[in-house]
């Protein structure tokens, strides 16, 4: 997969490059794009409730979700049109996913990209219907249709959650719509390998990183829509220090016993959460805690406090 830089980290963020900066492709500029009967431009209720005068009453509902992007056909006619385009293409010797990617990559078939449904599944469950906020977002969706898929493939979606899709939008599928600004695709092994490894724990670092990442992914009902889950997912792919902390703790014969997220006392005009990692020594049962703060006020989160020891108040 082409490796390009994601987003330059601010001065308050990690000292080292985040792992997805080396493996993700991003084109997410805000804009407007149409899809079926609903688009970000016409979806006035995307992420916000409205009163009888149409004025927004609530702040947008943001999403930072990790799952897998899949393509679906909204109608039989779109499915038949795709089949005809496949019949015209040279797909001899290609597997089904590779053939689909080859067909959709053809400029003459780009209109099909705008007609099909794009679904984000999390832990195998259909969770969101995806709509790009900029036409360039269709390139990111195409990137997610990997010619050689793997069970370890992951896609990160950053956007604004809208209303439940009408049944006619995607063949009866009624799940929330997400108007996205960013999608970056990678596989789990590539993410783990891209994390900078501290010399003192390089031998066990891979196993520690894998365990922590899996713990975050398996958090109960992690659809990436609450502030707590958004913060966890953000740290999992953008802040290598959490993996170094876990590796150090394992090296001290401690187990990861809890990952908690709670509102920070620093929250006032902005929404800031504390993400607390608890490690328990396997011999003495002494609990050691570390935390980092994340600002989750808007769509694009950022680090407020680097990983530090945490003491209960």
Protein Blocks (a to p, Z undefined) as FASTA:
>chain_A
ZZddfbdcdfklcfbdcfklmmpccfbdcddddehjbcfklmmmgopacdfkopafbdcd
ddddddddddddfbfklmmmmmmmmmmpccehiafklmmmmmmmpmklmmmmmmmccddd
eehiafbdcddfbfklmmmmmmmmcfbdcfkbccdddddddddddfklngoiacdddddf
bdcdddfklmmmmpccdfklmmmmmmmmmmmmmmmmmpghilolafklmmmmmmmmmmmk
lmmmmmmmmmnopacfbdcddddfkbckbccdddddddddfklopacdddddddfkbmbd
cdfbdcdddddZZ
